Amino acid sequence: MKIFAILLLLIILYSLGSALYYMLKDGGESTRMVKSLTIRIVLSLVLFIVMMISTYINYIYKG
């Protein structure tokens, strides 16, 4: 589970970095930045939901 969470966090950071790159490169004339930020939001929600489900079924120790 730790490896999955770390891998997903790295992908989220990559998506955030690519959005910054597209914002600086395109100057707001392209939709690539919006797509990259949308991917980041979806991945963040997936990570949050997986962590909540893992906590609920006691896969992750709460105490």
Buried (B, 14 or more C-beta within 10 A) or exposed (E): EEEEBEEBEEBBEBBBEBBEEBBEEEEEEEEBBEBBBEBBEEBBEEBEEBBEEBEEEEEBEEE
